[in-house]
Amino acid sequence: MKTVLVIFGGQSTEHDISVITAINSVIKPLEMTKKFLVEPLYIAKNGNWYYHPRLKELSLYKSGQIDKFLAKIEPVKVGFNQGLNIFYRNKIKNQKIKVDLVFPALHGTKGEDGALMGLLDMANVAYVGCDMSSSAVAMNKVLAKQLAQVNQIDVTDFMWFKKADLKDQSLEKIVQAVKSKLKFPLFVKPAHLGSSIGISRVKGLLELINAIELVFYYDDLVLIEEEVPNLIEVTLPIIGNQQPQPAYLERPLLKANDFFDFETKYLSGGKKGGGQKTNQAAQGYSEIPAKLDRKLYKKAEDLGVKVFKTFSLSGIARVDMLIDSKLQKVYFNEINPLPGSLYAHNFQKFGISNVDLVTKLIDLAFDKFEDNQAIQKVFSTNYLSQF
């Protein structure tokens, strides 16, 4: 029986969302298959890594007692020689878990952004989802738009600035530069965060200043982009490696001039949340499949698949797009390389159960790992002999 290590939590603004994804959408369905030994590895908000069977219980986190529980156990030690191994102490005895595959359930920074994937690559262990480079580019909204432009994928007009730029010029000058190149209304976003955290829609200069300051509280890179008129927002979850399979194109149902912020997504029930209540709410907030003209639907679906291939995504990802309904033009917006709760509600409507989804993702992970193992990574030379 293969041992699957589910890693979740993390030092990210999306820590709590990660817990829901891991327990409800990964651990529970994997255990239902009875094909895997499923082990939890929880990364606390302080950065410590912990293992304990009780970390698979959602009630432990809901109770608010997680910190008290962690204080009673020791953080694990991680070994990278000949694969990935987790060393932990059980009462007075040291124990070891030899990992066959990692199922990352970390959202946001220090996980979904490629940081964890680089570590797993060095450990030479199979893992679910996108690799380090594709994750890093996907989670940097500025790099993602630049890569899309190079590959003739339409994006909205945008600008970007680093927090360090404030050392050379005032925020007022930055705002004036934006005003001269972009048209209001604008969206102001942290380049590296997900779940709509830190995003603002602005209609004037004062709002723009406040929005940039908010982004720099969470991130060191700000993306500013024009709003798409006559907007239809759609999102497309996709699974696969070299042959990606899209699920249904999904359309959030929003009021005019509104957008899917953190509260709408999670606290009121929305497209990225997890658990039974949220999934039911997600059905109410989204139209699955999106009711679009067949030609426009196909155009958006094709663009989503093109993005998946262009960015060398693998396993699973979600591609968000913006449509100008009057011009019938589809713009690439952003990529989520680890959709919250794996977008199980969409795949279920498409005919793929949560159990089938996680099982398929594991098969894809092993396929990708085997292909990668066939690539020669060592080159022998006599270079050192000359020193």
C-alpha positions in Angstrom: 0.0 0.0 0.0 1.4 3.4 -1.1 1.9 6.0 1.6 0.5 9.4 0.6 1.6 12.4 2.7 -0.8 15.3 2.6 1.0 18.6 3.4 -1.2 21.6 4.4 -1.5 24.7 6.5 1.5 26.8 5.9 2.7 30.4 6.4 0.2 32.0 4.1 -2.8 34.2 4.2 -4.7 31.2 2.8 -3.7 28.9 5.7 -7.2 28.1 6.9 -8.5 27.5 3.3 -5.6 24.9 3.0 -6.9 23.0 6.1 -10.3 22.6 4.5 -8.9 21.6 1.1 -6.6 19.0 2.8 -9.1 17.4 5.1 -12.4 17.5 3.3 -11.2 17.2 -0.3 -8.0 15.2 -0.2 -7.6 13.1 3.0 -11.2 12.0 3.4 -11.8 10.8 -0.2 -8.3 9.2 -0.4 -9.1 7.2 2.8 -12.4 6.2 1.2 -10.6 4.4 -1.6 -8.8 2.1 1.0 -5.9 2.0 -1.5 -3.5 4.3 0.3 -2.1 4.9 3.7 -2.9 8.6 4.1 -0.7 10.6 6.5 -1.1 14.3 7.5 1.7 16.8 7.7 0.6 20.1 9.1 2.7 23.3 8.8 1.7 25.6 11.6 1.5 29.4 11.1 4.8 29.8 12.9 6.5 27.5 10.3 6.9 24.3 12.4 6.1 21.0 10.7 4.0 18.5 12.7 2.7 14.9 12.3 0.0 13.2 14.3 -3.0 11.1 13.2 -5.4 13.6 15.0 -4.3 16.3 12.5 -6.7 14.7 10.1 -9.6 15.8 12.3 -11.3 19.0 11.2 -12.9 19.4 14.7 -9.4 20.0 16.1 -9.0 23.2 14.1 -12.6 24.3 14.5 -12.3 24.1 18.2 -9.5 26.6 18.3 -7.4 24.2 20.3 -4.9 23.4 17.6 -2.1 25.5 19.2 -2.6 23.8 22.6 -2.5 20.4 20.9 0.7 21.2 19.0 2.4 22.3 22.2 2.1 18.7 23.4 4.0 17.2 20.4 7.4 17.7 18.9 7.9 19.1 15.4 9.0 16.5 12.9 12.4 16.1 11.2 12.5 15.7 7.5 15.0 13.5 5.6 15.8 13.9 1.9 18.3 11.0 1.4 16.9 8.3 -1.0 13.5 9.9 -1.1 11.3 11.8 1.5 11.2 10.5 5.0 9.4 12.0 8.0 10.8 11.4 11.5 8.6 12.0 14.5 8.4 11.0 18.2 5.5 8.8 19.4 5.5 9.0 23.2 9.0 7.8 24.0 9.8 6.1 20.7 11.1 7.6 17.4 9.1 6.7 14.3 9.7 7.0 10.6 7.3 7.5 7.7 8.7 6.7 4.2 6.7 8.7 1.7 5.8 7.3 -1.7 3.9 10.4 -2.9 3.1 13.9 -1.6 -0.2 15.5 -2.1 0.3 19.2 -1.6 -2.7 21.1 -0.2 -0.9 24.3 0.5 -2.4 27.5 -0.9 -0.5 30.7 -1.6 3.0 31.6 -0.6 5.6 29.1 0.6 3.7 26.3 -1.0 1.6 26.8 -4.0 4.1 29.2 -5.4 6.6 26.5 -6.2 8.6 26.7 -2.9 7.4 23.3 -1.8 7.7 21.7 -5.2 11.4 22.6 -5.4 11.9 20.9 -2.1 10.1 17.8 -3.3 12.1 17.7 -6.5 15.3 17.7 -4.5 13.9 14.9 -2.4 13.2 13.0 -5.6 9.7 12.1 -4.6 6.5 12.0 -6.7 3.9 14.7 -6.0 0.6 15.9 -7.2 0.2 19.0 -9.3 2.3 21.6 -11.1 6.1 21.6 -10.9 8.2 24.3 -9.3 8.7 26.5 -12.4 5.2 26.5 -13.6 3.8 27.1 -10.1 6.2 30.0 -9.6 5.2 31.7 -12.8 1.5 31.0 -12.3 1.5 32.4 -8.8 3.2 35.6 -10.0 0.4 37.5 -11.7 2.8 39.9 -13.4 5.0 37.2 -14.8 1.9 35.2 -15.9 0.5 38.2 -17.9 3.9 38.8 -19.5 4.2 35.1 -20.5 0.7 35.3 -21.9 1.5 38.3 -24.0 4.6 36.7 -25.5 2.4 33.8 -26.6 -0.3 36.0 -28.2 -2.8 35.3 -25.4 -5.0 38.4 -24.8 -4.7 40.2 -21.4 -6.1 43.5 -20.2 -3.8 46.5 -20.2 -1.8 46.6 -17.0 1.2 48.1 -15.1 3.2 46.8 -12.2 5.4 48.3 -9.5 7.7 46.9 -6.7 7.6 48.1 -3.1 11.2 49.1 -3.6 10.2 51.6 -6.2 9.0 53.8 -3.4 12.6 54.5 -2.5 13.2 56.2 -5.8 9.9 57.9 -6.4 6.9 58.9 -4.4 3.6 57.0 -4.4 2.0 60.1 -5.9 4.3 59.9 -9.0 3.5 56.2 -9.4 -0.2 57.0 -9.3 0.2 59.7 -11.9 2.0 57.3 -14.1 -0.9 54.9 -13.8 -3.4 57.6 -14.6 -1.5 58.6 -17.8 -1.4 55.0 -19.1 -4.5 53.2 -17.8 -8.2 54.0 -17.7 -10.4 53.8 -14.6 -12.0 51.7 -13.2 -8.9 49.7 -12.3 -8.2 46.5 -10.3 -5.2 46.6 -7.9 -3.9 43.3 -6.8 -1.0 41.7 -4.8 1.0 39.8 -7.5 1.6 36.7 -5.4 -1.6 36.1 -3.3 -4.7 34.2 -4.1 -8.3 34.0 -2.7 -8.8 37.7 -3.7 -7.0 38.8 -0.6 -5.8 42.4 -0.9 -7.6 43.1 -4.2 -9.4 46.4 -4.7 -11.6 47.9 -7.4 -10.8 51.6 -7.7 -12.4 54.5 -9.6 -10.2 57.4 -8.6 -6.8 58.6 -7.5 -7.4 58.5 -3.7 -8.8 55.0 -3.9 -5.8 54.0 -6.0 -3.4 55.3 -3.4 -5.2 53.4 -0.6 -5.3 50.2 -2.7 -1.6 50.3 -3.5 -0.8 50.8 0.2 -3.1 47.8 1.1 -1.2 45.6 -1.4 2.2 46.6 0.0 0.9 45.4 3.4 0.6 41.9 2.0 3.1 41.8 -0.9 6.1 43.5 -2.4 4.7 43.5 -6.0 1.5 45.3 -7.1 -0.4 44.6 -10.3 -2.7 47.3 -11.6 -5.0 46.4 -14.6 -7.9 47.9 -16.4 -11.4 46.6 -15.8 -13.0 44.7 -18.7 -16.3 46.3 -19.7 -19.5 44.3 -20.3 -17.9 41.7 -18.0 -18.5 38.0 -17.8 -16.1 36.3 -15.5 -15.5 32.6 -16.1 -13.2 30.0 -14.7 -12.1 26.6 -16.0 -10.7 23.8 -13.9 -8.5 21.4 -15.9 -6.7 18.1 -15.1 -4.1 16.2 -17.0 -0.4 16.3 -18.0 0.4 16.4 -21.7 -3.3 15.9 -22.6 -5.3 18.3 -20.4 -9.0 17.6 -19.8 -11.1 20.6 -19.0 -14.2 20.2 -16.8 -17.1 22.7 -17.1 -16.6 26.4 -17.8 -18.0 28.0 -14.7 -19.5 31.5 -14.3 -19.8 33.2 -10.9 -23.1 34.9 -10.6 -22.4 38.4 -9.3 -24.1 41.8 -9.1 -22.9 44.6 -11.5 -19.6 46.2 -10.5 -19.0 43.4 -7.9 -16.2 40.9 -7.8 -15.5 37.6 -6.0 -13.7 38.8 -2.8 -12.6 36.6 0.1 -15.9 37.0 2.0 -18.0 36.0 -1.0 -15.8 33.0 -1.8 -15.6 31.5 1.7 -17.5 33.2 4.5 -20.7 33.4 2.5 -20.0 30.3 0.5 -18.4 30.6 -2.9 -16.4 29.1 -5.7 -13.3 28.2 -3.9 -14.5 27.1 -0.5 -14.7 23.6 0.9 -17.1 21.5 3.0 -20.7 20.6 2.4 -22.2 23.9 3.3 -19.7 25.9 1.1 -20.0 23.5 -1.8 -23.8 23.9 -1.8 -23.4 27.7 -1.7 -20.9 27.5 -4.5 -23.6 26.0 -6.7 -25.8 29.0 -5.9 -23.1 31.5 -6.7 -21.9 29.9 -9.9 -23.5 28.7 -13.1 -22.1 25.3 -14.1 -21.7 25.0 -17.0 -21.7 28.7 -17.9 -24.7 29.6 -20.1 -22.9 31.2 -23.0 -23.3 31.2 -26.7 -21.7 27.9 -27.9 -19.1 29.7 -30.0 -18.1 32.0 -27.1 -18.0 29.0 -24.7 -15.7 27.1 -27.0 -13.5 30.2 -27.4 -13.1 30.5 -23.6 -12.5 26.7 -23.2 -9.9 26.6 -25.9 -8.1 29.6 -24.3 -8.1 27.9 -20.9 -6.5 24.8 -22.4 -4.0 26.9 -24.4 -2.9 28.6 -21.1 -2.6 25.2 -19.4 -0.2 24.0 -22.2 1.6 27.2 -22.6 2.5 27.4 -18.9 3.4 23.7 -18.8 0.9 23.1 -16.1 0.3 19.5 -14.9 -2.0 17.5 -12.6 -4.6 20.1 -11.9 -5.0 23.9 -12.3 -7.7 26.4 -12.7 -7.6 29.1 -15.4 -9.6 32.3 -14.8 -10.7 34.4 -17.7 -12.6 37.7 -18.4 -15.0 38.2 -21.3 -16.2 41.4 -22.9 -19.6 40.2 -23.8 -20.2 43.0 -26.3 -17.0 42.4 -28.2 -17.1 38.6 -27.6 -13.4 38.9 -26.6 -11.8 36.5 -24.0 -8.9 37.7 -21.8 -6.6 35.6 -19.7 -6.8 36.7 -16.1 -4.8 34.4 -13.8 -4.0 30.8 -12.9 -4.6 28.9 -9.7 -2.2 26.0 -9.7 -3.9 24.4 -6.7 -7.7 25.2 -6.8 -9.3 25.4 -3.4 -11.0 22.1 -2.5 -9.7 21.0 -5.9 -12.9 22.5 -7.4 -14.6 19.2 -6.6 -18.1 20.7 -7.0 -17.3 21.5 -10.7 -15.8 18.1 -11.4 -18.7 16.3 -9.8 -21.1 18.0 -12.2 -18.8 17.0 -15.0 -19.1 13.4 -13.8 -15.9 13.0 -11.8 -16.5 12.2 -8.1 -14.2 13.6 -5.5 -12.8 10.1 -4.9 -12.1 9.6 -8.7 -10.6 13.1 -8.9 -7.9 12.6 -6.2 -7.2 9.0 -7.4 -6.7 10.4 -11.0 -4.4 13.1 -9.7 -2.3 10.5 -8.0 -2.0 8.5 -11.2 -1.0 11.6 -13.1 1.6 12.4 -10.4 3.2 9.0 -10.7 3.1 9.2 -14.5 4.9 12.6 -14.4 7.4 11.3 -11.9 8.3 8.3 -14.1 8.8 10.5 -17.1 11.0 12.8 -15.1 13.1 9.9 -13.9 13.9 8.9 -17.4 15.7 12.3 -17.9 19.5 12.2 -17.4 20.4 14.7 -14.7 24.0 13.9 -14.0 26.9 14.7 -16.4 30.4 13.1 -15.8 33.5 15.2 -16.5 37.1 15.4 -15.5 36.8 19.1 -14.7 37.9 18.8 -11.1 41.1 16.9 -11.9 42.7 20.1 -13.1 42.6 21.8 -9.7 
